[in-house]
Amino acid sequence: MNLKFFAASIFGVVILASSVSVTAQINVTNTSCIGPDGLHEAITTANGNPGPDTISITPGLVITDDCTLNGVAMTPDESILHVTDSLTIEANGATFVGNNQFVTTSGQVTPFSYQNCPSTERTALVVGFSRGLFRVGERGVDNSGIEVTVNDLRATRIKQVALVHDGAKITFQNLEAIDLQDMDRCDTAVISAEGSADVTLESSTIDQWTNYSDLNTPNFLIAGGDGKLEIYDSTLSLARNAYAVAWRGDSDIVTTRIEDAGGLFYLGSGTHNLMNSLVLPAVGEMSTLTFVDNIYVGAGATLNVRASSIIYPLTECSPFGTTGRPRCTWQPDGAVNRSTVQVYGTLNLLESALHVQNVDPSFHPSEGALLIEELSGGVVNVDQAFIQPIALQTAIDLQALTGASAPDLLTGADALPLGLAIGLSFPSFATPITSGGAQLVDRVLDAGIGGANDLLDPRGNRLTTDILDAPRTDGAPEVRSIGAVQNHVIPFLAVTTDPSDPNRADLAWTQPKTPGINGYDLCYGSGSAPNLASTTAVCPGTQIPQFSSSATDLVGEISGLPDAATVWFFVRASVGGTGEPWSNEVEVNTTVSITYPPVSIATGPVPPVAPAVSGTLTAPTFTVVSGCLPAGLVLDSTTGVISGQASSVGTCGSVGIQVTYQTSSGAGVVLATVLFSITEQVPIPVWMAALLALSLGVVGVRSLRNQCKNSN
């Protein structure tokens, strides 16, 4: 054999083998970020193995961030986990917990949260903060081909979920990112994509993001460049003082709720699709509406809004004083605008609703804020769309703006509920009214499979449910309502209580349009109300199926409610035993029943008089608020017991006592009344006392004699 050929063959095999990538399966079992079988080690191993790998985390594992300490990376990377090769992470419901925390002025170490922020404690000391979780690719190079998929992960108290460098792609499925804070730069986006990086969110939630930046400059929850953004079946919520999305490239937002998380900001020449989605930039906020709640369509950009609803509480910043109002007029080119929807490019409103809840002119100051405005060449096109007229922008103004009239443009005050002050909750304020001139219900015809108005997402899939997971169409042939909510499935609930019976609630609701209703289910409980805004939501409290037994039986009552509690209620229609979406949520506060027995006493020592309490009193305080206690008697402010020694007959026949106590929603107050009847104790004369004693003595002698006779 030719040894040279043999050697060359061997080396050729070696060289060939070294160029073949082998997919690795890496398991994570460590609850620490750093260490053997930890997540950081797994990422490092995957980066060193060419080609796509899979990391599997122990189901339900809670991983604490010891990869950063007080904001200082314990690894060389600026993020906690730096991914440089294609990777799939099967998190299996694992939670990554950062160490964003502070010390209060009382010396208590406290985790940051959306509700628990040290902004009110100027001397609070930050003692720990975590960096961003994922960094994908390298800065300043082409990262094309690097694709990272993360499934079923929860993350909390970190700076950022992901930073994706140019050319790379990250996909999150079933991500829950809750309570995030940037303690470093203060304004880092939760997901940031550089250059042509792509981002996909599916069935994910980003909730309760706090940024501490200057409120006069824009901040963003999700921000990207010229890549592709896809958000499907997701929720972005509670991220104030920031735009929900800022993107330059193409984007698709489908069947997604953006609630109290700011508006949408589009620059560049991208095409953006908002489909079957609900955008509530600032839910019920009259005092904090800012420019980041706007919808901004920049020059060259196109925004297609189809089968969606965009709803504002107002079209202006707070009318109560001028503090903060300049924040409404920020523009990237320094211009001043007057509108909540600003169009420099092209806006196409298709089968969609643009609504403001309060049209009262007193809520819109003299600056003249508009709901929608074409600016510097902007174009607004409509097709079976509803735009809410307001005092400063009437139906005639909107027709001139769009160049359209009915049926392409619908206007009127009766399409969606008006009146911010009445406190409508979701989904009621997003639900079309079933009667009126601006009718949105079942307006889109030929909406069935293959029909001219069949609703297909940008991926070509048919959308069969609305934003509440209810059927997207109804009827035969199939029709669809304008906007994100298919009206016919949702009752509107009202609940009242009777002061004479505070533990009973009376319920009444409207009849949905759904055919085949054979009754209504009730769900109620106490404490914080759950989010039941979907057909499949499970009642976490007490559920009463068939609370009423027919489509037209629209009233009911519940007795025996807990004392001193906040009780919430939902109802839903039942069709053949299948529940439709739950109604709006209504809360009532029950009280404690306190009574005193009538008191009839004479002057002198008085036996303690205690109140009868129905329910449990927490931290009560008893106070006399009307009438007066008889002289010599006192009221225990903690127990409510009346005691002492009545010194004289008084004129205080009725005494009102107020009792304040703590409930789950704050302070409760109840009144009780004590009725006194007091008589003067008259001394017995001496002769009468002697006669009485003599009588008792005679009786006693006779009784003794009788006892002796019986014994003999």
Order of alpha helices (4+ residues) and beta strands (2+ residues): alpha-beta-alpha-beta-beta-beta-beta-beta-beta-beta-beta-beta-beta-beta-beta-beta-beta-beta-beta-beta-beta-beta-beta-beta-beta-beta-beta-beta-beta-beta-beta-beta-beta-beta-beta-beta-beta-beta-alpha-beta-beta-beta-beta-beta-beta-beta-beta-beta-beta-beta-beta-beta-beta-beta-beta-beta-beta-alpha
